[in-house]
Amino acid sequence: MPEKNYVLKFEKNDKGDYQNRFIVEHTYTWTGRMKINKITLRLHGQVHPREFKTESDLLRYLKKHAHQYAADVKKQHHKKKH
């Protein structure tokens, strides 16, 4: 079966363009179950997006780096107030 992609774009920048992207490349097995081949995550305009083989790898990465992204959001929120 051909490979399919789901793309989720989120968080707009000042120009109104989406700056984050979450892409799941998948196929279906002969039983009809979805098989994830690759998950790509691009946050805040990264030049080289992160690629993961499983959801567990993605969650591990997000858990490890959550404090960095929370700090970025906090800085952006603070800039908008001033």
C-alpha positions in Angstrom: 0.0 0.0 0.0 1.2 3.5 -0.7 2.6 5.6 2.1 0.4 8.4 3.4 1.1 11.6 5.5 -0.8 13.5 8.1 0.4 17.0 8.6 -0.5 19.2 11.6 0.6 22.8 11.5 0.3 24.9 14.6 1.3 28.2 16.4 1.3 31.2 14.1 4.1 33.7 14.1 3.7 37.5 13.8 3.2 37.3 10.0 0.3 34.8 10.4 2.4 31.9 9.1 2.5 28.6 10.9 5.9 28.0 12.4 5.6 24.5 13.8 4.9 21.2 11.9 4.1 17.7 13.0 4.2 15.1 10.2 3.3 11.4 10.5 4.2 9.1 7.6 2.3 5.8 7.8 1.1 2.8 5.8 -1.6 0.3 6.5 -0.9 -3.4 7.2 -2.9 -6.1 5.5 -5.1 -6.3 8.5 -6.0 -2.6 8.2 -3.9 -1.4 11.1 -1.9 1.8 10.8 1.9 1.3 10.9 3.9 4.5 11.6 7.0 4.7 9.5 8.3 8.0 10.7 7.3 11.0 12.8 8.8 14.4 11.9 8.7 17.3 14.3 9.7 20.9 13.3 9.5 23.4 16.1 10.1 27.2 15.8 11.6 27.1 12.3 14.2 24.5 12.9 16.4 24.0 9.9 16.9 20.3 10.5 13.6 18.8 11.9 13.7 16.0 14.4 12.7 12.5 13.1 11.4 9.7 15.3 10.6 6.1 14.5 8.0 5.6 17.2 5.7 7.6 19.4 7.7 6.6 22.4 10.8 8.2 21.0 8.9 11.4 20.3 7.4 11.5 23.8 10.8 10.9 25.3 12.3 13.8 23.3 9.4 16.2 24.3 9.6 15.3 27.9 13.4 15.9 27.9 13.1 19.3 26.2 9.8 20.5 27.5 11.4 23.1 29.8 13.2 24.7 26.8 10.0 25.1 24.9 8.1 26.4 28.0 10.8 29.0 28.5 10.5 30.1 24.8 6.8 30.5 25.1 7.2 32.4 28.4 9.7 34.8 26.7 7.4 35.4 23.7 4.5 36.1 26.0 6.5 38.5 28.0 7.6 40.4 24.8 4.0 40.8 23.7 3.0 42.5 27.0 5.7 45.1 26.7 
